[in-house]
């Protein structure tokens, strides 16, 4: 898949560049407020987070340029890459996050081509005569000499209760001497039981994406539209943040950090399962 739903969503975002006045003391960006609204592409979010472009967006910086990853420039960018109207992220948490990513000893940057981030795309499908929502998880992977977006997982409401494997004493099973009967008692699993998944191994986990694609190939699923796109980042050690697009009046618009969480041990895996709909 060379062009995916998420690629289209990014490409249709309009490009808007607004001039700024420069950087003052302490890395504060001095402008009329419109600067924050100019991060109209996700690729630009990467560049600004890393300090790899000029304030007005007209110049890209590369290794060897004097302003490439400049700490003052980067500090100014970080101040305007947050949703400051609705997110509720505290100034103290933002400060702690910025201090870590801009550490003189171990600064951290985002990389478009590195693992540790993915897209969540909310889509609408028609399934069995009803309109249903499907959350698709997409990630970047190498392809030939470049990269491509691929669908990694799906969370689809009609499939959530498709498998309900019982556990413990409630679980039906095949007797350990079933082989002596030529496994003729498989009738219990395939004909008599309404829960054939009860007879699978302890590591069994249904592959909902395969079922989703099968239903699509059979013509039972019909794509309608994309209703929302957001991105989840785990690339900064010990942190998670979400980037969403805000289209609203005012200056604090565009692709902004909408959620920021400092992770404790084990939080990353738990949060990823939640996003993937595996909770």
ROKOLKE-277190 format. One record per residue (C-alpha): residue number from 1; residue in three letters; x, y, z. Coordinates in steps of 0.02 Angstrom, whole numbers, always signed. Layout:
N
<mimi NUM; volum ala; X X; Y Y; Z Z>
...
//
This chain:
279
<mimi 1; volum unk; X +0; Y +0; Z +0>
<mimi 2; volum unk; X +87; Y +157; Z -62>
<mimi 3; volum unk; X -45; Y +285; Z -16>
<mimi 4; volum unk; X -150; Y +256; Z +138>
<mimi 5; volum unk; X -290; Y +348; Z +223>
<mimi 6; volum unk; X -168; Y +433; Z +341>
<mimi 7; volum unk; X -55; Y +489; Z +198>
<mimi 8; volum unk; X -203; Y +570; Z +113>
<mimi 9; volum unk; X -254; Y +655; Z +274>
<mimi 10; volum unk; X -82; Y +731; Z +291>
<mimi 11; volum unk; X -65; Y +785; Z +110>
<mimi 12; volum unk; X -230; Y +878; Z +108>
<mimi 13; volum unk; X -177; Y +987; Z +254>
<mimi 14; volum unk; X -146; Y +1161; Z +184>
<mimi 15; volum unk; X +22; Y +1245; Z +204>
<mimi 16; volum unk; X +19; Y +1413; Z +292>
<mimi 17; volum unk; X +177; Y +1507; Z +336>
<mimi 18; volum unk; X +170; Y +1660; Z +446>
<mimi 19; volum unk; X +318; Y +1771; Z +479>
<mimi 20; volum unk; X +385; Y +1801; Z +655>
<mimi 21; volum unk; X +494; Y +1932; Z +733>
<mimi 22; volum unk; X +638; Y +1828; Z +802>
<mimi 23; volum unk; X +697; Y +1750; Z +964>
<mimi 24; volum unk; X +719; Y +1848; Z +1122>
<mimi 25; volum unk; X +807; Y +1809; Z +1283>
<mimi 26; volum unk; X +778; Y +1636; Z +1354>
<mimi 27; volum unk; X +721; Y +1567; Z +1186>
<mimi 28; volum unk; X +552; Y +1655; Z +1189>
<mimi 29; volum unk; X +481; Y +1679; Z +1016>
<mimi 30; volum unk; X +423; Y +1858; Z +992>
<mimi 31; volum unk; X +283; Y +1871; Z +867>
<mimi 32; volum unk; X +104; Y +1928; Z +854>
<mimi 33; volum unk; X +36; Y +1758; Z +906>
<mimi 34; volum unk; X +7; Y +1688; Z +732>
<mimi 35; volum unk; X +168; Y +1588; Z +737>
<mimi 36; volum unk; X +84; Y +1448; Z +835>
<mimi 37; volum unk; X -46; Y +1426; Z +699>
<mimi 38; volum unk; X +81; Y +1393; Z +562>
<mimi 39; volum unk; X +121; Y +1210; Z +601>
<mimi 40; volum unk; X +4; Y +1147; Z +467>
<mimi 41; volum unk; X +95; Y +987; Z +419>
<mimi 42; volum unk; X +152; Y +846; Z +531>
<mimi 43; volum unk; X +323; Y +846; Z +447>
<mimi 44; volum unk; X +340; Y +1026; Z +502>
<mimi 45; volum unk; X +297; Y +974; Z +680>
<mimi 46; volum unk; X +448; Y +857; Z +673>
<mimi 47; volum unk; X +562; Y +994; Z +607>
<mimi 48; volum unk; X +507; Y +1121; Z +736>
<mimi 49; volum unk; X +518; Y +999; Z +880>
<mimi 50; volum unk; X +698; Y +964; Z +829>
<mimi 51; volum unk; X +740; Y +1145; Z +778>
<mimi 52; volum unk; X +775; Y +1101; Z +596>
<mimi 53; volum unk; X +693; Y +1249; Z +512>
<mimi 54; volum unk; X +686; Y +1438; Z +530>
<mimi 55; volum unk; X +549; Y +1527; Z +628>
<mimi 56; volum unk; X +460; Y +1582; Z +470>
<mimi 57; volum unk; X +471; Y +1407; Z +397>
<mimi 58; volum unk; X +559; Y +1467; Z +239>
<mimi 59; volum unk; X +729; Y +1389; Z +276>
<mimi 60; volum unk; X +774; Y +1209; Z +318>
<mimi 61; volum unk; X +925; Y +1176; Z +429>
<mimi 62; volum unk; X +1038; Y +1026; Z +404>
<mimi 63; volum unk; X +1186; Y +954; Z +501>
<mimi 64; volum unk; X +1326; Y +1081; Z +489>
<mimi 65; volum unk; X +1211; Y +1233; Z +489>
<mimi 66; volum unk; X +1240; Y +1348; Z +637>
<mimi 67; volum unk; X +1056; Y +1344; Z +690>
<mimi 68; volum unk; X +1030; Y +1157; Z +666>
<mimi 69; volum unk; X +963; Y +1091; Z +834>
<mimi 70; volum unk; X +999; Y +1262; Z +911>
<mimi 71; volum unk; X +942; Y +1255; Z +1093>
<mimi 72; volum unk; X +868; Y +1432; Z +1099>
<mimi 73; volum unk; X +774; Y +1406; Z +937>
<mimi 74; volum unk; X +712; Y +1239; Z +998>
<mimi 75; volum unk; X +654; Y +1308; Z +1164>
<mimi 76; volum unk; X +550; Y +1438; Z +1073>
<mimi 77; volum unk; X +473; Y +1307; Z +960>
<mimi 78; volum unk; X +426; Y +1194; Z +1105>
<mimi 79; volum unk; X +327; Y +1334; Z +1185>
<mimi 80; volum unk; X +207; Y +1344; Z +1038>
<mimi 81; volum unk; X +189; Y +1158; Z +997>
<mimi 82; volum unk; X +64; Y +1124; Z +1137>
<mimi 83; volum unk; X -125; Y +1140; Z +1136>
<mimi 84; volum unk; X -139; Y +1280; Z +1263>
<mimi 85; volum unk; X -329; Y +1296; Z +1260>
<mimi 86; volum unk; X -405; Y +1127; Z +1298>
<mimi 87; volum unk; X -271; Y +1000; Z +1345>
<mimi 88; volum unk; X -247; Y +1045; Z +1528>
<mimi 89; volum unk; X -62; Y +1001; Z +1522>
<mimi 90; volum unk; X +16; Y +1091; Z +1669>
<mimi 91; volum unk; X +160; Y +1215; Z +1645>
<mimi 92; volum unk; X +263; Y +1111; Z +1767>
<mimi 93; volum unk; X +243; Y +954; Z +1662>
<mimi 94; volum unk; X +286; Y +1048; Z +1502>
<mimi 95; volum unk; X +440; Y +1120; Z +1585>
<mimi 96; volum unk; X +497; Y +949; Z +1646>
<mimi 97; volum unk; X +472; Y +876; Z +1473>
<mimi 98; volum unk; X +566; Y +1018; Z +1386>
<mimi 99; volum unk; X +709; Y +1006; Z +1510>
<mimi 100; volum unk; X +733; Y +823; Z +1469>
<mimi 101; volum unk; X +722; Y +835; Z +1280>
<mimi 102; volum unk; X +842; Y +984; Z +1281>
<mimi 103; volum unk; X +967; Y +909; Z +1402>
<mimi 104; volum unk; X +1145; Y +965; Z +1362>
<mimi 105; volum unk; X +1210; Y +791; Z +1403>
<mimi 106; volum unk; X +1077; Y +687; Z +1314>
<mimi 107; volum unk; X +960; Y +790; Z +1204>
<mimi 108; volum unk; X +821; Y +690; Z +1122>
<mimi 109; volum unk; X +742; Y +716; Z +952>
<mimi 110; volum unk; X +601; Y +646; Z +849>
<mimi 111; volum unk; X +635; Y +542; Z +694>
<mimi 112; volum unk; X +505; Y +512; Z +560>
<mimi 113; volum unk; X +585; Y +347; Z +508>
<mimi 114; volum unk; X +619; Y +274; Z +680>
<mimi 115; volum unk; X +502; Y +159; Z +774>
<mimi 116; volum unk; X +411; Y +226; Z +925>
<mimi 117; volum unk; X +269; Y +323; Z +845>
<mimi 118; volum unk; X +113; Y +278; Z +748>
<mimi 119; volum unk; X -50; Y +349; Z +683>
<mimi 120; volum unk; X -226; Y +317; Z +744>
<mimi 121; volum unk; X -355; Y +345; Z +607>
<mimi 122; volum unk; X -539; Y +346; Z +649>
<mimi 123; volum unk; X -637; Y +287; Z +497>
<mimi 124; volum unk; X -818; Y +253; Z +453>
<mimi 125; volum unk; X -873; Y +92; Z +364>
<mimi 126; volum unk; X -1037; Y +13; Z +317>
<mimi 127; volum unk; X -1051; Y -164; Z +386>
<mimi 128; volum unk; X -1205; Y -274; Z +374>
<mimi 129; volum unk; X -1313; Y -125; Z +329>
<mimi 130; volum unk; X -1254; Y -19; Z +475>
<mimi 131; volum unk; X -1130; Y +124; Z +488>
<mimi 132; volum unk; X -986; Y +72; Z +603>
<mimi 133; volum unk; X -827; Y +155; Z +667>
<mimi 134; volum unk; X -659; Y +71; Z +644>
<mimi 135; volum unk; X -500; Y +133; Z +726>
<mimi 136; volum unk; X -350; Y +92; Z +617>
<mimi 137; volum unk; X -172; Y +92; Z +683>
<mimi 138; volum unk; X -45; Y +134; Z +549>
<mimi 139; volum unk; X +144; Y +137; Z +558>
<mimi 140; volum unk; X +290; Y +179; Z +446>
<mimi 141; volum unk; X +397; Y +37; Z +377>
<mimi 142; volum unk; X +540; Y +28; Z +251>
<mimi 143; volum unk; X +488; Y -11; Z +72>
<mimi 144; volum unk; X +616; Y -24; Z -67>
<mimi 145; volum unk; X +721; Y +133; Z -65>
<mimi 146; volum unk; X +592; Y +228; Z +38>
<mimi 147; volum unk; X +454; Y +205; Z +164>
<mimi 148; volum unk; X +267; Y +172; Z +167>
<mimi 149; volum unk; X +120; Y +181; Z +287>
<mimi 150; volum unk; X +45; Y +10; Z +327>
<mimi 151; volum unk; X -106; Y -43; Z +430>
<mimi 152; volum unk; X -43; Y -129; Z +587>
<mimi 153; volum unk; X -204; Y -162; Z +683>
<mimi 154; volum unk; X -390; Y -124; Z +688>
<mimi 155; volum unk; X -513; Y -97; Z +830>
<mimi 156; volum unk; X -686; Y -131; Z +760>
<mimi 157; volum unk; X -839; Y -131; Z +871>
<mimi 158; volum unk; X -933; Y -278; Z +792>
<mimi 159; volum unk; X -780; Y -390; Z +819>
<mimi 160; volum unk; X -747; Y -349; Z +1002>
<mimi 161; volum unk; X -861; Y -486; Z +1069>
<mimi 162; volum unk; X -835; Y -605; Z +924>
<mimi 163; volum unk; X -723; Y -714; Z +1031>
<mimi 164; volum unk; X -758; Y -743; Z +1216>
<mimi 165; volum unk; X -641; Y -880; Z +1272>
<mimi 166; volum unk; X -691; Y -949; Z +1443>
<mimi 167; volum unk; X -560; Y -984; Z +1575>
<mimi 168; volum unk; X -542; Y -1092; Z +1729>
<mimi 169; volum unk; X -676; Y -1219; Z +1774>
<mimi 170; volum unk; X -798; Y -1143; Z +1650>
<mimi 171; volum unk; X -686; Y -1189; Z +1504>
<mimi 172; volum unk; X -736; Y -1340; Z +1401>
<mimi 173; volum unk; X -593; Y -1449; Z +1340>
<mimi 174; volum unk; X -539; Y -1602; Z +1241>
<mimi 175; volum unk; X -493; Y -1748; Z +1354>
<mimi 176; volum unk; X -306; Y -1786; Z +1356>
<mimi 177; volum unk; X -346; Y -1962; Z +1291>
<mimi 178; volum unk; X -440; Y -1892; Z +1140>
<mimi 179; volum unk; X -307; Y -1962; Z +1026>
<mimi 180; volum unk; X -361; Y -2139; Z +1074>
<mimi 181; volum unk; X -532; Y -2097; Z +1001>
<mimi 182; volum unk; X -457; Y -2032; Z +839>
<mimi 183; volum unk; X -509; Y -1858; Z +898>
<mimi 184; volum unk; X -687; Y -1898; Z +851>
<mimi 185; volum unk; X -740; Y -1791; Z +999>
<mimi 186; volum unk; X -694; Y -1638; Z +897>
<mimi 187; volum unk; X -881; Y -1636; Z +866>
<mimi 188; volum unk; X -892; Y -1551; Z +1037>
<mimi 189; volum unk; X -786; Y -1406; Z +973>
<mimi 190; volum unk; X -853; Y -1387; Z +798>
<mimi 191; volum unk; X -1036; Y -1436; Z +812>
<mimi 192; volum unk; X -1099; Y -1440; Z +990>
<mimi 193; volum unk; X -1007; Y -1288; Z +1062>
<mimi 194; volum unk; X -1051; Y -1106; Z +1032>
<mimi 195; volum unk; X -875; Y -1059; Z +1090>
<mimi 196; volum unk; X -753; Y -1155; Z +980>
<mimi 197; volum unk; X -617; Y -1036; Z +1039>
<mimi 198; volum unk; X -624; Y -1127; Z +1206>
<mimi 199; volum unk; X -529; Y -1270; Z +1126>
<mimi 200; volum unk; X -381; Y -1165; Z +1070>
<mimi 201; volum unk; X -213; Y -1151; Z +1156>
<mimi 202; volum unk; X -179; Y -1036; Z +1302>
<mimi 203; volum unk; X -82; Y -917; Z +1189>
<mimi 204; volum unk; X -223; Y -899; Z +1063>
<mimi 205; volum unk; X -260; Y -719; Z +1016>
<mimi 206; volum unk; X -383; Y -678; Z +876>
<mimi 207; volum unk; X -313; Y -581; Z +729>
<mimi 208; volum unk; X -447; Y -450; Z +705>
<mimi 209; volum unk; X -356; Y -365; Z +561>
<mimi 210; volum unk; X -362; Y -526; Z +458>
<mimi 211; volum unk; X -548; Y -543; Z +494>
<mimi 212; volum unk; X -573; Y -361; Z +447>
<mimi 213; volum unk; X -482; Y -382; Z +281>
<mimi 214; volum unk; X -576; Y -544; Z +246>
<mimi 215; volum unk; X -744; Y -459; Z +270>
<mimi 216; volum unk; X -685; Y -320; Z +154>
<mimi 217; volum unk; X -631; Y -442; Z +20>
<mimi 218; volum unk; X -799; Y -529; Z +33>
<mimi 219; volum unk; X -886; Y -364; Z +3>
<mimi 220; volum unk; X -964; Y -354; Z +176>
<mimi 221; volum unk; X -865; Y -200; Z +228>
<mimi 222; volum unk; X -871; Y -38; Z +128>
<mimi 223; volum unk; X -761; Y +111; Z +168>
<mimi 224; volum unk; X -846; Y +279; Z +186>
<mimi 225; volum unk; X -732; Y +413; Z +258>
<mimi 226; volum unk; X -597; Y +466; Z +382>
<mimi 227; volum unk; X -668; Y +563; Z +530>
<mimi 228; volum unk; X -514; Y +592; Z +639>
<mimi 229; volum unk; X -324; Y +573; Z +637>
<mimi 230; volum unk; X -202; Y +581; Z +782>
<mimi 231; volum unk; X -24; Y +524; Z +815>
<mimi 232; volum unk; X +51; Y +436; Z +965>
<mimi 233; volum unk; X +234; Y +459; Z +1012>
<mimi 234; volum unk; X +342; Y +351; Z +1124>
<mimi 235; volum unk; X +510; Y +406; Z +1052>
<mimi 236; volum unk; X +558; Y +517; Z +1199>
<mimi 237; volum unk; X +626; Y +407; Z +1337>
<mimi 238; volum unk; X +507; Y +398; Z +1484>
<mimi 239; volum unk; X +370; Y +499; Z +1401>
<mimi 240; volum unk; X +214; Y +481; Z +1294>
<mimi 241; volum unk; X +127; Y +619; Z +1200>
<mimi 242; volum unk; X -14; Y +631; Z +1075>
<mimi 243; volum unk; X -20; Y +752; Z +929>
<mimi 244; volum unk; X -190; Y +807; Z +862>
<mimi 245; volum unk; X -246; Y +934; Z +734>
<mimi 246; volum unk; X -342; Y +1085; Z +797>
<mimi 247; volum unk; X -444; Y +1184; Z +671>
<mimi 248; volum unk; X -518; Y +1329; Z +769>
<mimi 249; volum unk; X -518; Y +1518; Z +775>
<mimi 250; volum unk; X -368; Y +1601; Z +853>
<mimi 251; volum unk; X -183; Y +1569; Z +846>
<mimi 252; volum unk; X -161; Y +1406; Z +942>
<mimi 253; volum unk; X -206; Y +1292; Z +797>
<mimi 254; volum unk; X -131; Y +1158; Z +685>
<mimi 255; volum unk; X -39; Y +1000; Z +738>
<mimi 256; volum unk; X -10; Y +1018; Z +925>
<mimi 257; volum unk; X +32; Y +909; Z +1075>
<mimi 258; volum unk; X -138; Y +871; Z +1151>
<mimi 259; volum unk; X -85; Y +749; Z +1287>
<mimi 260; volum unk; X +77; Y +726; Z +1384>
<mimi 261; volum unk; X +113; Y +586; Z +1509>
<mimi 262; volum unk; X +269; Y +545; Z +1608>
<mimi 263; volum unk; X +285; Y +356; Z +1606>
<mimi 264; volum unk; X +322; Y +241; Z +1751>
<mimi 265; volum unk; X +391; Y +65; Z +1724>
<mimi 266; volum unk; X +259; Y -39; Z +1634>
<mimi 267; volum unk; X +154; Y +111; Z +1582>
<mimi 268; volum unk; X +213; Y +108; Z +1402>
<mimi 269; volum unk; X +151; Y -69; Z +1368>
<mimi 270; volum unk; X -14; Y -36; Z +1457>
<mimi 271; volum unk; X -44; Y +124; Z +1361>
<mimi 272; volum unk; X -2; Y +45; Z +1194>
<mimi 273; volum unk; X -125; Y -96; Z +1226>
<mimi 274; volum unk; X -258; Y +32; Z +1268>
<mimi 275; volum unk; X -227; Y +130; Z +1108>
<mimi 276; volum unk; X -228; Y -31; Z +1006>
<mimi 277; volum unk; X -396; Y -78; Z +1084>
<mimi 278; volum unk; X -322; Y -230; Z +1172>
<mimi 279; volum unk; X -373; Y -182; Z +1349>
//
